[in-house]
């Protein structure tokens, strides 16, 4: 409810309305946003169309939904009380005797191995695996879809968290200035001097890298990116006349920072964000490529690139990885450009 | 000049119109200027004065801008729509222009010599020794002292007045027949203003130039111009001899403009209840520090200044730019780092902690000079005005809503303006919003930091009247900072004169304006021609 109100208030502000119009004027960025959102939505619904479990089974006049429920074998004509393996030809035969199966568009999950390959893995594209399989016999499309999803999630979380920290630190540094700023900036310089990749590699050898671990480690090193611009905005902002006027009204420091200066700094932050996002995505990909990224077996674009490199005789691996990665990055850069245009005061109509 | 056009007027503007795309900004303008005479274009901001001046040199962004009708003749030669070759021979040679802001109209990366030499090279082909000689001549002509040693100075090494002199020297480099001066003294202090105008006048006599003076300042027009064109919204309202325009204005708009000069004086205070006093205020900035960070020398922006304000009284602080007027006022409100004792209603406020000071802030308010910078562009008027209430009172939303509407009505704004954003308002309306923001907390003292200097005269008059009415109604005290002495005389009870951070004279307004003791005050008053 509160969110809806904020949205309505933002739309009613003519400045925001103008920015949105300016964003839309950059047709390339506008369409990129739609395409990217569409792709992301598709990947969010991945379980419905890329899955090794059938969407629906009708067996003996009864309906089952294997995607959301675990159906034991013996209910579907099998012998044991264990989870059904829907890729077992015997089970499929049993079910289709007294019913039917509705398969997803791509009947593989990112970790399901196709045991019925006619050639050795990696196998070339055919009518079952449309983009072929990787060197462990897993479907390439399935891995791309889930790899894309996890990369975007990761980049989103990383961008949001590091922006929050970066904006906070930059705001405090810039607003109070003086000694706080002096020490803060020196600390930041030392922190930024640490070689991030090596630190990650060293840390990855201590702990088993899970999604959250990796996110935490990356946040540690990526938040300083925004501090500089936010600090500059606050240094400028604290001397603006309307900020002085607020101080003369007796408004507290926190309120001044939040209500009067932050909106100025947010423009710089929002302009920067798409590029942070792109950066986060590439960092995750490169870590995965080097083998220090997400745990073994998880879907990831970086691992696909690594496989492409290791299997030069199977060009479908490298090609799919390359095309999908470059498409995502190009879309993001276009969106970033449009956002930058939208916040450019010289381009406001 | 050849003889055959000697009888023609130097500049003749006939039925001139200027449009930007579909928007008409100047309509049907007619005037003439003879050699050796001065014509003033007078009007408020946005009345089309500068556009007219620029169209004489054909410097508007054509073809986006265009002239639907009309013609401009320079000594009989038509210039509208002429090619670049013809125009470049006119620009800077026959006609020169000086601009308002001497800092931005000089290239900061070039020396004085180089800037003037460029004009000489372009039109006269002068280089080397003769050029240098001519430049020194010009600089001496415009009264720049030590002309020879200034040749290699950069603009930032000169003061505002000196820069304007260099600008004039550049304009005169090719002995133009017509000098267009677009608000030549607006950015300068009054004493410098007077020197520059006198310089222009003497140069005009010596070189027999025509001067087209663009200004909003009626004082200057009266003392300086032979003829006046009054403009409003791009239309020519009145065109007359200066003398007859000032004595018998024909049009109602001219009358309104003339009567917008601040007039009258404040009645004497009946009671003297001291509400605020400040003693020995010092504000300094460190100039150099030693190795351990200890300050070894300081620049005093304000030194040993003291100030008393009584209830219902307006204390004006006057002085030139850089005199420390705003710094002193902000020090009194504890808005900057300062030393010295400030007592408000018997309580020392200079040593209070932030949280304790915050409670007192509601009764000490400030209105800033620039109505565009002092309102947050991202907050609606309602949010801006209500902010103080949210900090200092426990009112609920409906009460705040009512209170905001009441205050907006008090300052003469529509009560529905709350939903709108600052950029939808004009300068004067914005200044009303600033006043409403200060007023809603029912303050005892408001610091008015040049509240009207960014506004046109007629708007200025309205705002001053509003301030005086509010003072009567709520017996407010004002600290009124201004460089405009005519305004100060009209609104203040007492005057404090500052020079270079020190208070050099203070007294009742009538005393100061009647018989000032200090030499500096006398100079200020005579420059303002009061």
Interface residues (C-beta under 8 A of the other chain):
Chain A: X13 X14 X15 X240 X241 X242 X244 X245 X246 X247 X248 X249 X250 X251 X252 X255 X259 X260 X263 X264
Chain B: X333 X335 X357 X358 X359 X360 X361 X362 X364 X365 X366 X368 X370 X373 X374 X375 X376 X377 X378 X379 X380 X387 X388 X391 X392 X421 X424 X434 X437 X441
